[in-house]
């Protein structure tokens, strides 16, 4: 029998949102993990708000909405508010009832920026990893580190001389033409007028030069979960400098191993790792220099003769999965915020979102 296409016209609904989400939906496990971490941050949230004035958006709901934005790759806050308006799954995850009003996108953005300024993203990641059932999944001995470029929310046309001497070169119009032919530009003499903290950088030969930040992640090798991360200005030494800073923040009391690609095969960096009781499982840079000589490597047989070196070299490549998900699914290939601190907060929250996506299957697997 053919079904009817007529609208029911029901004025009231008596079905609870909880009943509309299937029992085995992955977001159920993710919401429980996120809520446990948010519960541990209640004291931190209290420090960000005063005891008087109009009530703001609950920080717990803000963070859950931001996690949804990363999970589903929602491109903007306006679109996110639209999804929460009509998507019952989104309402259930955020904690809104069917009849609750959704916030205006500008109100959401303003409250989000205040929340990110309190380093809540990093504390949320730590609280998530500190849960007992998550902590048992982490390795405490073997880690990998890497960096990736994140394109800044700034046009190459905004890269102008710091002294303002090329201010009036453009013609009229909002998006006027500008020629950079025979003009030498560098980060020492130029800066973006849109995002001054972004730097002109390219990852390798043959790659385009873009205004970018550099994202860094420290991954444990057992299950490939991100344990620490951050964003820095894009420079040639940023990857090694931030890697040492992440190791110091980790604060390991015993000897650990650190896998990395050949960009980290630098003598001073290897010495710095060994001074911190870190065994450098770094890929050997065997490329030829411009003079035709083999480049000198800082990794010798003391490290490569052990079987653990080959294992670390296989495991470290999984960190590209972290960056791949963050940049493709979570939409951070080109970040939509300006300023290093805000970009850092969104990047670290995306690391937490990646872990949450992975955890339902990891927790369901046999011990």
Buried (B, 14 or more C-beta within 10 A) or exposed (E): EEEEEEEEEEEEEEEEBEEEBEEEBBBBBBBEBBEBBBEBBEEBBEEEBEEEEEEBBBBBBBBBBBBBBBBBEBEEBEEBBBBBEEBBBBBBBBBBEEEEEBBEBEEBBBBBEBBBEBBBBBBBBBBBBEBEEBEEBBBBBBBBBBBBBBBBBBBBBBBBBEEEEBEEEBEEEEEEEBEEEEEEBEBEEBBBBBBBBBBBBEBEEEEEEBBBBBBBBBBBBBBBBBBBBBBBBBEEEBBBBBBBBBBEEBEBEEEBBBBBBBBBBBEEBBEBBBEBEBBBBBBBBEEEEEEEEEEEBBBEEEBBEBEBBEBBBEBBBBBBEBBEBBBEBBBBBEBBBBBBEBBBBBBBBBBBBBBBBBBBEBBEEEE
